[in-house]
Amino acid sequence: MDISPCAAQLERVSDLPLFEIEVDDPSCGLKGWLVVHSIGRRGCCGGVRLCPDVGRGEVRLLARAMAYKYGFFEIALGGAKAGLSMPLDLTGDERNVLLAEFGRRIGPLVKSKVYWPWSDMNCSGADVRKIYEGAGIGVDADWDNSAYFASLSTFAALKAAADHYRIEPARCTVTIEGLGKVGRHLAVEIERWGGRLIGASTCKGAAVNCKGLDVGEVVAAVLRAGDDWVHEKGPWETVDKEHLFSLGMEIHVPCARVHSLTDRIAQSLNCRAVAPAANVPCTPDAEAKLMEKQIALIPGFVVNGGGIAGPGLMNMGASDAVVRQLFLDDFGGMIRRMMQLSEKTGKSASALAKTQSNVGLSALAAGEVGRKKRDRKGVRILGKRINTPRKVEMRRRLKELRRLLNRRFS
């Protein structure tokens, strides 16, 4: 679907959303929001966050972050986000009823391909499928691999930061705030690389071991006990989650909620860089404090960009090895250039990245990217279009992404 009239106005990321929808039905216990920050030629996309205390403000911030993300990676989608204030102890049937009802309420936007729901915190691929079913649409897609690809780009950013500061893997100590799906994949990557995960937290507390956590044992504990794994017996010390921030790590990775990193936490952090897998992890005061302390903050909407770039490539048939190389080489090189430019100009990496997002949005609005070019594989013969083979399309997209990543901050 081509929504060109809307896309033509996408020349920069606005501070305010395009529109918001609130669903509040006490009769069935449904309360949620859909915030559409912008609309591109292919509509808008963003995950559905399921948390008991999620609110309109959090969803609004996340929708804007998605707009920055799609602009940065020059994907012809606008930014959006949904959130449902949902208890996490519902039965499967109760949960499915609420998800399907939410899908029914936002159905016109989903059916018209204006909004594409996606997975997010506490929202699995099965949950997303229920939302589409409620909207009256059967969709066969894999929403669960976003977490893996987000962790891959986060690891590439972490490794790039270590390279920038000339920190060898064995000396690179890392902490992760919020060890969910993305955090678990990331922990595996860090250990495989040779780095040391010295602390990880959940909403129930934190586990630390300054010699390095055994990631295999941590993952096994998570599978047994969920967020309570930090209180399981293991080769770690269980501490209050606030203690995580004062461990003296080289790199800290927020994987939790919006504004989980406050100015008070920023004051206690003693690290070289913050590489957020989460969107909008810092309050404005925290960002200012990190800059004052000369702690590099790599913007989350760039760091976790694998979550939107990776699934598309995999669905086109790209191998894991090809996608990994794209992030570790091209994406990682871009992160290093961004950090170097930030140090050279004195501008924050976030400010530099937001400028690039607006450049991308202007290019999308002008039709310079995002439209398929008419070539020999796309001509019409006797009134019939020759479909581009999926592998050819994948190679084209991979080439576009490499060109984009190597152009950023060059």
Beta strands, then each sheet from edge to edge (+ up, - down):
strand 1: 19-25
strand 2: 30-36
strand 3: 44-51
strand 4: 78-85
strand 5: 115-118
strand 6: 173-177
strand 7: 196-202
strand 8: 205-208
strand 9: 237-239
strand 10: 251-254
strand 11: 273-274
strand 12: 296-297
strand 13: 380-381
strand 14: 384-385
sheet 1: 1+ 2- 4+ 3+ 5+
sheet 2: 9+ 8- 7+ 6+ 10+ 11+ 12+
sheet 3: 13+ 14-
end
